[in-house]
């Protein structure tokens, strides 16, 4: 399965971004309110400068205490960001996420962000694909 197929199957293809200069506390509020795990740092909504996940914030709180909440997003964001393209295979993306121990990957076309996929999106797509294959095999065995 290709990343493009996963993007098409997503109910919401909106990527939440924040500009540089945003306080970490505001990012935490966005994550909690929107019930999402990451935001992309971008000043124009298309150029990726970094990515901030719940895990990034928790690590910084553990390291520096709650003072990190008044820091700017640039202090906790991960950069450079690992990205994929629409033509990448989902199994390759899943392997990169697993090895790198991260759960979100922006999808780019050239140097412009066109979407974001999560580990959950990839797993959901794979489970759906396996269900279809299972049904086909059952049909062949039963002679349907």
N, C-alpha and C positions, 0 to 999 in steps of 0.2 A: 504494500500500500504506500502511496506517495503522500507527502505532506499536504499537497494541494487537495487531496481527497479529505483529509482530516479537517482542513480549514473550511471546506464546503459543508461538512457535517456539523460544525459548531453552531449552536443556537445564537451565540453572541460573538461577533467577530471584532468587537470594539477592543482596542488596546488602550489601557489606562496609562497615561503618561503624566509626568510632573516635570516642570522646568528646573534647571539648576537654580540654587538659591532657596529651594523649598526646605523648610525645617523637617527634621526626621519625625517629630511629633505629628506633623500634618500627614506625612506618608503613612504612619501607623494608623491614624484616624481613617484615611482613605481605605487602607487594607481591611480594617475592621468593618467599616460601613458598607463597603462594596462586597465583602465576603470573598476577597481574592487573596492570592498569596504573593503577588509581586506587582510592581509598577516599573515601567521603563522610564529612565531619565532622558528627556528629549525636549529641546527648546522649541521645536517646530512640529512635533508629533510624528516625524518620519525619520529623522537622523538620530541614531542610537548613541547616547553618550555613556550610558551605564544602565544597570538594573539593580533594583533594591527589593529584596525578599524579606519576609518575616524573619527568616533565619539570620539575615544580615543585621537586622535591628537587634534581635535577641543576643547575638554574639557581641555587639557593641555595648549593650547594656551590661552584660556580664563583665566585659573588659573595663568599661569606663563609668559604670553606674548610670543613673538616670540623667546625668548632665548631657549625655549624648542626644537626648531628645530635643535639645535646643540647637544642636549642631545642624549644619546644612547637609542635604542629601549627598553631596559630593564626598563627605567624610565616611559614609558607610556603603556607598554603591560599589558594586562589582564592575570592574572594567579592565581590560576590554571584555566585551560580551560575546559569548559563543552564540553563533547564529546558524540558521539553516536556510535552505531555499525551498520553494514549492516542489521542485523536482527531486528533492532528497527522499530516500526511502525511510519509512517510519522505523524499521528495525535498526537502521544506522543511527537515527536520531535517538532512539531509546537507549542504545548502547552508549552514546556520548553522554546522555543525561545520567545514566547509571554510573559510569566510570567517573564523571566529573562531580557527582553527588549534588546535582541541581535539578529543579523540577519545572523550569520554564525556559523556553527558547524562542526568541523573536525569529520571525520568518522575514527574510529580506529578498528584495529584487534589486540587484545592483547594490547601491548603498542606501536604499530606502526601505524602511520597515513596512511590510504589507500585512502582518498578522503576528500572532503569538500563539504557540501551542504549549500545553502543559503535559507533564508525565501522565496525568489522568486522561487527557484527550487521546494520547497515543495508546494507552492501555484499553480505553473504551473502544477505540477503532479496531484494535487487534481482537478483542473479545467478540465484537460484532462480526468480524471476518471469520473467526473460528466457528461461530454459531452457524453461519451460512454454509461453511465447508462441512460441518457436522450434519446439517440437514440434508445436504446433497449426498453425503456418504450413506446416511440412513436410507434415503430414497433409493439409492443404487442397490443396497443390500436387500431391501424389502421388495424391490422390483417395481417401484413407482416410476 
